[in-house]
Amino acid sequence: QPRRFGEALDGAYRALVDLKAERRIGAVGLGVNEWEACRAFAERVPVDCFLLAGRHTLLEQGATVEFLPFCAERGIGIIIGGPFDSGILATGAVAGALYDYKPAPEAILERVARIEAACAAHGVPLAAAALAYPMRHPSVATVIPGAGRPRELADIAGWAAIEIPPELWQRLAEDGLISE
């Protein structure tokens, strides 16, 4: 929405810049689900970082190709939220799996099944690959997995500790499942 965009630039952004100048905050950024909004913002004003949810994942790579290089050129750090794409990259292609906050369509279930098969062939849990994938880009500073329950924290910590073999990324790229 152009009105909200203008409000953010003229109001919130200016307030954050003032707080940064006063050393009350260390960085100025924006958190949204669409990389295009982040880019439009950064084309108008200097920013330090973006929280980008669900748009640099094993299933969503538009940001990977177009937006992350833009951020790398400008030294803008990226925080990735939603690396499991609303859950499907943690649960796998199961009945009732969620993608982008809705029941996953058949095409997404099929794609996840292909990614799962590649992961299984390399002995890697799908969720571990989903956590590791965003961190492969140098602009990505961290990933926020978004645990819904305390017991999920142990799972996430376990997945994060798994070393992903480079051959998995190579296979996923060769199969057209990820952008390199």
N, C-alpha and C positions, 0 to 999 in steps of 0.2 A: 504494500500500500504506500503510495507516494506521500500521503499525509504523515503516516507513522515514521517513514524514513526521514522526512524533514524534521519532525519532532525530535527524533534521535540525534540527528546532526546538530540541530540548533540548541537543544536542551541538554539531554543526557551527556552527549559527547563533550560539550563545552564544560560541563560540571566535572566530568572525569579528568579532563585535561588540567583544570584548575587544581583538583585534588592531587594529581601527579606532580604538578609544579610545587605544591606545598609539601611534597613527600609524604602524603598521607596514604597514598596507594603507589604501587610500583609499576603498574602497567594499565594500559587502556585497551579494551577489546570489545568484542561483540559475540554473543552466543545465539546461534539460530540453527535451523535445520536445512537451510538452503545456502550452498556455497556462492550462488550468484549474488545474493544480498551482501554477503561478506565482501566479495570482490568490488561490488558497486560502492560500498562504504570505503574500502581502502583506496579506491581510485579518487576519492574526494578529500580524504583526510588521513593523516598518519595514524596507524594503529600498531600496537605491539603484538597482539595475539587474537585468535578467534577460537571459540568453542564451537565446533562443527559436529552436529549430532547425526549419525547414521548416513553420512555421505562419502565416507572413505573407508569402505568395508570390502569384504570378499564379494559382496553382491552389488555394491554401489561404487562405481569408479569414475564417474564424471568429474568429480573434484580432483581425482588423481591425475588425470590427463590435463585438465585446463587450469584448475585453481591452485594446486600445490606448487607448481613451478612459479606461478605468479608470486606466491608468498615467499618462496625461497629467494627469488630475486630481490625482494624487499626486506628480508630478514624478519618476516612476520611468523611468529610461532603458532603452531596449531595444537589444540587440545581436541582429541577425538572423543566424542560421546557416542554411546549406542553402538559399539562394535559388533553386537550380536543381532543388529537389525530387528529390534523388538522381540528377539528371542529365538528366531529360527536358526541362527548360527550357533546357538547353544543347544537347542533341542534336536536339531537336525530336521530332515524332511519327514515329519510325523504328522498324523492327522491332528488337525487343530493348531498347527504351528502358526505363529504370528509373524508377519512381515509388515513393516511400516505401520504398526499399530492395528492391523486388520488381519483377518485370516489370509494366509498365503495363497496366491493364485497358483494354478497348476504349473505354469511356466517357471515360477520361482521354486516350487517344490522340486521340479525336475533338475534345475540348475544346482540347487543345494545337494541333491542326491549325487550329482556328478562330482561336486567338490568333496563331499563326504567320502566317495569312493577313492578319490585321489589321496585324501588324507589317510584313509585306512590302509592303502597300499604302502604308505610310508610310516605307518605306526603312530600317527599323530591324531589326537582327538580333534574333531571339527572346531570345538570351542577354543582350543589352544591356538589353532591357525587363525581363527577370527580375532583373537587378542593380539597376535603377533603381526598380522598383516599391516595394520595401520602404521606401526612403528618402523616399517621398512623405509619410509620416506624421511629424509633429513629435516624437513620442516615440522614434523610431528614431534612435539615435546613429551606428550603423555597421552594415555588412553584412560577414559573413565568408563569402566565396564557397567556400572549401574546395577549392583546387587539388589535384589528385591527382598531377600531374607538373609538373616545372619549366617545360616548354614551355607549359603551360596558363596560367601567370602572365602571359605576354605577351598571350594572348587575353583574359584577364580585364581587364588594364589597358586594352586597346583597347576592349572593350565598355563599361567604366566611363567612358571619355572621350566616348562618343557622347551627344549631346544628344537627348533624347526629345521630339518635338513634342507639345504638349498635346492636339492632335487625336487622337493615338493613344489616350491615356487616355480621352478622351471617347468614342471609338468603342468601346473595350473595355467601358466602363460602359454605353453604350447597348445593346450586344449582350448585356448581362448576364454578362459574363465577369470583371469585377472589381467590387468594392464601392467606393463612393466615400465 
